[in-house]
Amino acid sequence: MLIKQLTVFMENREGRLDEVLKTLANGGIDILSVSIADTTDYGVLRAITREPERAKQILTDASFTARLNDIIAVVVPDAVGSLAKVVAMIHAANINIKYVYGLSIDGEGAPIAIKTDDDAKAAAILEAAGVKTLSDSEI
Amino acid sequence: MIWNEAKECMSRDEIEALQSARLVKVVNRVYHNVEYYRKKMQEIGLEPGDIKGIEDLDKLPYTTYADLRDTYPFGLAAVPRSEMVRVHASSGTTGKPKIAVYTRRDIDIWAECVARCLSMAGITRDDIIQVGYGYGLFTGGLGAHYGAEYLGALVLPMSTGNTQKLIDMMIDCDVTSIACTPSYLLHVAEDLEKAGLVDKIKLKSAICGAEPWTNEMRDQMEARLHIKAYDIYGLTEMMGPGVACDCEYHKGLHIWEDHFLPEIIDPATQKQLPKGSDGELVITNLTKEGMPLIRYRTKDLTSIEYDKCECGRTMARIQRFRGRSDDMLIIKGVNVFPSQVEAALLTIDGTTPHYMLVVDRVGNSDTLEVQVEVAESAFTDEMQSLEKLSKAVHDKLKTAIGLNAKVKLVEPNGLEHFDGKSKHVIDKRKLYQ
């Protein structure tokens, strides 16, 4: 299973994150997790939200550059080496991991977002090995 | 020191008589040898015989960049290919460069013009001069080089790009003079200061050009390097550096009126203005054989003083440049038109045609930042794709304008969208006072 991730391009200037978050808040969008990748000039905000389609539309209407893409949400068991095993499985299938961040979602284990160059295949491999992946309705 | 007193100190009457005779000749030459000019004159019913002297100058049509572009590369050449010995070029507004064609005699006259300028700066055959302009299609390197050799000075053709070597040889060879852009000389001064080597140099003078500079910059370089600095002016289309230069009184740049006929026009009405007026500088080549230009619009805004200078020269003086009547920028001595940037961006997927050029001078070096909007279609969740886009823009601009620009990706609609061209530029350097 894959979930939707909201991505926003932001210039690296004061108050820009504030504007993005306020716009989502005013639209009543619940943000579950956030991660930011940045350079000195610009950043990319990655967020898992409820109602991702509507969240994207709200931002686009407010002249932000936003888009949705799929990402794997894996529930990693609370045990030493669990994440390493998950990563090893993906690696063994010659799939490249692009980025990873933790999701703050309540439940068993540690939910982690993983972006690879073949998400569908990576998710299938994990599921076949008994690793739980989440769908949009489960977050 | 006056290199050619017979010419540089002629009386106004003598200058005008010589200019009139040469103007008649050059107009005849282009009419008979250059089809493009002949047609232009015929279109307005002008015969070479209608031009009897400089008083008839304003009857002649102007030559602009568009004419050079339309006739690129050799359409305005007035001599057969076998007479041409060299080509130089500078960037044009879009695509094709502006080129200049020289005969052997043109190269000699150019060398003499530069020699007059160097002489004005007190340089003699006993001097050792480093040429720190680029050698190549750009006129700076070879122009200064030939002039210095013509004068009999010892020339070190340094070109650009290796400041350390320039400084080492400046000290090792007891270099007494340097020709380079003013911003580069300040950069050299900084490096000399950092290394504690200012006391080790024998430099006496600097001939700086290829970009506009201020009196403050002159004061700075003179004080920091204990030298005298002179401003040399020129443009590829007319010849290259050495069209005009300032003397020790710094009352404007003496233009070599026996070879270049200057006038000031109103860029809006395109009418010639009376002597002393402010407007656009227009120059006519009086002696050039390869590709003489008639009433070439330089787009430089200034005025001209005609009274005799304290230095003894009578050649008219171009006053401080007040700006340009087009949107050309001079960055690190390189001519850049915003339209070149626009054309380059249009070839890159993932950017919109909206952009902003921010030019600044950090320390003594010009910087160019190009702000480019990221097209929505090009945006993904991956940083890599943005970095790739940024690099693609950088590389494309490097090819198009020859400069390493800092590329800044901005949000779509993050730039104000203007219709006018000139609003694509923020120049923080304050080069024109």
Boltz contact constraints between the chains, C-beta under 6 A:
constraints:
  - contact:
      token1: [A, 7]
      token2: [B, 381]
      max_distance: 6.0
  - contact:
      token1: [A, 9]
      token2: [B, 379]
      max_distance: 6.0
  - contact:
      token1: [A, 11]
      token2: [B, 410]
      max_distance: 6.0
  - contact:
      token1: [A, 11]
      token2: [B, 411]
      max_distance: 6.0
  - contact:
      token1: [A, 37]
      token2: [B, 383]
      max_distance: 6.0
  - contact:
      token1: [A, 41]
      token2: [B, 408]
      max_distance: 6.0
  - contact:
      token1: [A, 42]
      token2: [B, 409]
      max_distance: 6.0
  - contact:
      token1: [A, 44]
      token2: [B, 383]
      max_distance: 6.0
  - contact:
      token1: [A, 46]
      token2: [B, 381]
      max_distance: 6.0
  - contact:
      token1: [A, 63]
      token2: [B, 413]
      max_distance: 6.0
  - contact:
      token1: [A, 65]
      token2: [B, 376]
      max_distance: 6.0
  - contact:
      token1: [A, 65]
      token2: [B, 379]
      max_distance: 6.0
  - contact:
      token1: [A, 65]
      token2: [B, 411]
      max_distance: 6.0
  - contact:
      token1: [A, 65]
      token2: [B, 412]
      max_distance: 6.0
  - contact:
      token1: [A, 69]
      token2: [B, 381]
      max_distance: 6.0
